[in-house]
């Protein structure tokens, strides 16, 4: 399912227009992005939890050449599925 399919399906279930649902999805994306940028955890009970984690610097290999290289430390986004979502797909 891509973004436009998601927007259409959600708009149909909510009984609203696709343009209104697209605007709502953009707003949710902005709020989640702002929260994660500030280092806050975002929890949607039963669905998912999003948080930032620090990845340490490490040594890796270039898959094309096999040459060793240093991978720098970085901040990554970790997403954990909620209990209700896990139950629904299992």
N, CA, C and O of each residue as an XYZ file, in Angstrom:
360
protein
N       0.854     -1.176      0.000
C       0.000      0.000      0.000
C       0.895      1.232      0.000
O       1.781      1.370      0.843
N       0.655      2.123     -0.951
C       1.436      3.353     -0.994
C       0.646      4.492     -0.328
O      -0.462      4.290      0.167
N       1.239      5.681     -0.330
C       0.626      6.815      0.368
C      -0.769      7.145     -0.160
O      -1.691      7.335      0.632
N      -0.943      7.216     -1.470
C      -2.250      7.593     -2.020
C      -3.308      6.534     -1.712
O      -4.466      6.868     -1.464
N      -2.914      5.258     -1.727
C      -3.856      4.199     -1.360
C      -4.228      4.287      0.114
O      -5.386      4.078      0.477
N      -3.257      4.594      0.959
C      -3.516      4.765      2.387
C      -4.474      5.922      2.625
O      -5.434      5.791      3.384
N      -4.218      7.046      1.982
C      -5.073      8.229      2.135
C      -6.492      7.917      1.674
O      -7.452      8.276      2.356
N      -6.639      7.261      0.540
C      -7.971      6.926      0.017
C      -8.724      5.991      0.952
O      -9.904      6.206      1.232
N      -8.044      4.946      1.438
C      -8.690      3.987      2.335
C      -9.085      4.638      3.654
O     -10.182      4.395      4.159
N      -8.208      5.459      4.217
C      -8.508      6.126      5.482
C      -9.637      7.136      5.313
O     -10.493      7.257      6.190
N      -9.651      7.856      4.205
C     -10.715      8.833      3.946
C     -12.063      8.138      3.831
O     -13.069      8.634      4.338
N     -12.082      6.994      3.167
C     -13.330      6.243      3.015
C     -13.844      5.764      4.372
O     -15.035      5.884      4.659
N     -12.955      5.222      5.209
C     -13.368      4.739      6.541
C     -13.817      5.869      7.447
O     -14.734      5.700      8.251
N     -13.173      7.021      7.319
C     -13.509      8.153      8.182
C     -14.673      8.970      7.635
O     -15.196      9.846      8.324
N     -15.077      8.690      6.408
C     -16.177      9.439      5.809
C     -15.812     10.874      5.501
O     -16.623     11.781      5.688
N     -14.594     11.083      5.031
C     -14.134     12.431      4.711
C     -13.483     12.421      3.321
O     -13.344     11.367      2.701
N     -13.098     13.573      2.856
C     -12.494     13.665      1.522
C     -11.028     13.238      1.562
O     -10.381     13.278      2.609
N     -10.526     12.834      0.413
C      -9.118     12.445      0.344
C      -8.199     13.641      0.576
O      -7.111     13.484      1.129
N      -8.622     14.827      0.161
C      -7.777     16.011      0.383
C      -7.687     16.339      1.871
O      -6.624     16.728      2.355
N      -8.791     16.187      2.598
C      -8.768     16.429      4.046
C      -7.909     15.377      4.748
O      -7.160     15.700      5.670
N      -8.019     14.124      4.315
C      -7.224     13.060      4.926
C      -5.749     13.234      4.606
O      -4.900     12.974      5.458
N      -5.429     13.669      3.390
C      -4.040     13.915      3.024
C      -3.455     15.032      3.882
O      -2.308     14.945      4.319
N      -4.237     16.077      4.123
C      -3.790     17.178      4.981
C      -3.566     16.682      6.409
O      -2.600     17.077      7.062
N      -4.458     15.818      6.892
C      -4.311     15.263      8.238
C      -3.045     14.408      8.335
O      -2.314     14.484      9.323
N      -2.791     13.602      7.315
C      -1.593     12.764      7.316
C      -0.328     13.620      7.290
O       0.643     13.311      7.981
N      -0.333     14.687      6.501
C       0.809     15.619      6.483
C       1.018     16.223      7.867
O       2.154     16.336      8.329
N      -0.064     16.609      8.530
C       0.037     17.204      9.862
C       0.615     16.200     10.861
O       1.458     16.556     11.684
N       0.163     14.947     10.787
C       0.679     13.911     11.685
C       2.166     13.688     11.425
O       2.951     13.572     12.367
N       2.552     13.628     10.164
C       3.970     13.468      9.825
C       4.804     14.605     10.407
O       5.876     14.369     10.964
N       4.317     15.829     10.278
C       5.042     16.991     10.794
C       5.187     16.928     12.310
O       6.264     17.201     12.840
N       4.114     16.571     13.011
C       4.142     16.506     14.474
C       5.102     15.410     14.939
O       5.894     15.628     15.856
N       5.034     14.238     14.313
C       5.921     13.132     14.680
C       7.377     13.501     14.392
O       8.253     13.243     15.217
N       7.638     14.094     13.245
C       8.997     14.507     12.890
C       9.532     15.524     13.886
O      10.675     15.410     14.331
N       8.722     16.519     14.244
C       9.147     17.530     15.214
C       9.469     16.893     16.562
O      10.481     17.227     17.179
N       8.618     15.980     17.023
C       8.836     15.328     18.315
C      10.120     14.501     18.300
O      10.913     14.574     19.239
N      10.330     13.725     17.251
C      11.534     12.899     17.170
C      12.788     13.754     17.052
O      13.831     13.401     17.602
N      12.699     14.868     16.343
C      13.832     15.784     16.215
C      14.235     16.345     17.577
O      15.414     16.595     17.826
N      13.248     16.541     18.458
C      13.512     17.046     19.809
C      13.939     15.930     20.762
O      14.229     16.198     21.928
N      13.984     14.681     20.284
C      14.385     13.561     21.128
C      13.245     12.958     21.928
O      13.483     12.155     22.830
N      12.016     13.329     21.615
C      10.857     12.797     22.329
C      10.429     11.461     21.734
O      10.670     11.186     20.559
N       9.792     10.637     22.558
C       9.240      9.362     22.115
C       7.787      9.599     21.723
O       7.073     10.331     22.408
N       7.340      8.983     20.621
C       5.957      9.105     20.160
C       5.300      7.738     20.303
O       5.746      6.763     19.699
N       4.235      7.669     21.107
C       3.541      6.408     21.337
C       2.100      6.529     20.890
O       1.381      7.437     21.307
N       1.681      5.603     20.035
C       0.284      5.483     19.628
C      -0.157      4.135     20.188
O       0.099      3.102     19.570
N      -0.826      4.125     21.362
C      -1.135      2.871     22.050
C      -1.815      1.844     21.140
O      -2.769      2.154     20.426
N      -1.299      0.624     21.188
C      -1.844     -0.464     20.395
C      -1.334     -0.500     18.971
O      -1.480     -1.517     18.292
N      -0.734      0.592     18.498
C      -0.277      0.645     17.107
C       1.243      0.616     17.000
O       1.806     -0.328     16.446
N       1.911      1.642     17.524
C       3.369      1.690     17.390
C       3.981      2.715     18.332
O       3.311      3.624     18.822
N       5.278      2.539     18.567
C       6.078      3.498     19.311
C       7.270      3.862     18.445
O       7.951      2.987     17.911
N       7.516      5.153     18.309
C       8.654      5.643     17.539
C       9.563      6.407     18.484
O       9.095      7.210     19.291
N      10.867      6.158     18.385
C      11.829      6.874     19.211
C      13.168      6.923     18.496
O      13.426      6.141     17.581
N      14.017      7.850     18.925
C      15.349      7.938     18.347
C      16.317      7.153     19.216
O      16.178      7.113     20.438
N      17.294      6.529     18.577
C      18.346      5.792     19.274
C      19.683      6.192     18.672
O      19.770      6.560     17.501
N      20.718      6.113     19.490
C      22.064      6.445     19.026
C      22.749      5.173     18.538
O      22.813      4.183     19.265
N      23.252      5.197     17.328
C      24.022      4.082     16.769
C      25.503      4.441     16.903
O      25.925      5.517     16.478
N      26.273      3.558     17.481
C      27.703      3.792     17.677
C      28.452      3.702     16.350
O      27.999      3.066     15.398
N      29.601      4.351     16.317
C      30.482      4.218     15.156
C      30.981      2.777     15.128
O      31.177      2.159     16.174
N      31.184      2.248     13.926
C      31.641      0.865     13.818
C      32.394      0.672     12.513
O      32.360      1.513     11.614
N      33.066     -0.449     12.442
C      33.787     -0.782     11.223
C      32.897     -1.665     10.360
O      32.265     -2.598     10.856
N      32.853     -1.368      9.081
C      32.062     -2.166      8.154
C      32.868     -2.455      6.907
O      34.068     -2.184      6.852
N      32.214     -2.998      5.923
C      32.882     -3.302      4.653
C      32.067     -2.744      3.500
O      30.836     -2.758      3.522
N      32.772     -2.254      2.497
C      32.134     -1.808      1.268
C      31.701     -3.073      0.526
O      32.551     -3.883      0.157
N      30.394     -3.260      0.299
C      29.942     -4.502     -0.333
C      30.445     -4.683     -1.765
O      30.530     -5.812     -2.248
N      30.775     -3.605     -2.438
C      31.245     -3.704     -3.820
C      32.707     -4.143     -3.899
O      33.088     -4.914     -4.780
N      33.529     -3.636     -2.956
C      34.967     -3.907     -3.035
C      35.477     -4.807     -1.916
O      36.563     -5.375     -2.026
N      34.711     -4.942     -0.847
C      35.165     -5.719      0.300
C      36.123     -4.947      1.189
O      36.601     -5.473      2.194
N      36.405     -3.701      0.826
C      37.334     -2.854      1.576
C      36.725     -2.461      2.920
O      35.539     -2.143      3.005
N      37.565     -2.486      3.991
C      37.103     -2.059      5.310
C      36.887     -0.553      5.294
O      37.628      0.188      4.648
N      35.853     -0.110      6.021
C      35.570      1.321      6.106
C      34.966      1.626      7.468
O      34.404      0.748      8.123
N      35.087      2.871      7.885
C      34.534      3.309      9.157
C      33.137      3.866      8.921
O      32.951      4.766      8.101
N      32.154      3.328      9.643
C      30.783      3.832      9.561
C      30.598      4.770     10.750
O      30.750      4.338     11.893
N      30.274      6.046     10.515
C      30.184      7.011     11.612
C      28.973      6.775     12.518
O      27.996      6.139     12.121
N      29.058      7.298     13.736
C      27.928      7.254     14.662
C      26.796      8.096     14.083
O      27.031      9.059     13.353
N      25.565      7.720     14.420
C      24.427      8.494     13.918
C      23.211      8.270     14.802
O      23.188      7.373     15.645
N      22.217      9.096     14.593
C      20.935      8.951     15.263
C      19.984      8.271     14.287
O      19.885      8.674     13.128
N      19.284      7.239     14.755
C      18.353      6.497     13.907
C      16.972      6.492     14.553
O      16.835      6.762     15.746
N      15.963      6.188     13.765
C      14.594      6.075     14.272
C      14.288      4.602     14.479
O      14.495      3.781     13.585
N      13.793      4.275     15.666
C      13.401      2.907     15.999
C      11.880      2.874     16.083
O      11.267      3.703     16.756
N      11.276      1.907     15.392
C       9.822      1.758     15.413
C       9.496      0.385     15.984
O       9.992     -0.631     15.497
N       8.659      0.360     17.020
C       8.228     -0.896     17.626
C       6.726     -1.028     17.454
O       5.976     -0.103     17.765
N       6.290     -2.173     16.960
C       4.857     -2.412     16.783
C       4.191     -2.578     18.142
O       4.761     -3.171     19.058
N       2.971     -2.045     18.264
C       2.199     -2.179     19.484
C       1.564     -3.555     19.587
O       1.517     -4.298     18.607
N       1.076     -3.892     20.771
C       0.499     -5.208     21.034
C      -0.679     -5.520     20.126
O      -0.756     -6.622     19.583
N      -1.591     -4.585     19.948
C      -2.771     -4.837     19.111
C      -2.370     -5.085     17.659
O      -2.946     -5.948     16.997
N      -1.402     -4.346     17.166
C      -0.925     -4.543     15.794
C      -0.253     -5.907     15.649
O      -0.469     -6.608     14.660
N       0.556     -6.278     16.631
C       1.214     -7.584     16.599
C       0.182     -8.709     16.572
O       0.315     -9.665     15.808
N      -0.841     -8.589     17.409
C      -1.894     -9.616     17.448
C      -2.647     -9.692     16.126
O      -2.994    -10.781     15.668
N      -2.900     -8.549     15.517
C      -3.681     -8.508     14.277
C      -2.964     -9.199     13.120
O      -3.611     -9.825     12.281
N      -1.653     -9.096     13.067
C      -0.928     -9.681     11.944
C      -0.446    -11.106     12.204
O      -0.005    -11.788     11.279
N      -0.527    -11.553     13.437
C      -0.053    -12.921     13.707
C      -1.172    -13.931     13.593
O      -0.948    -15.125     13.789
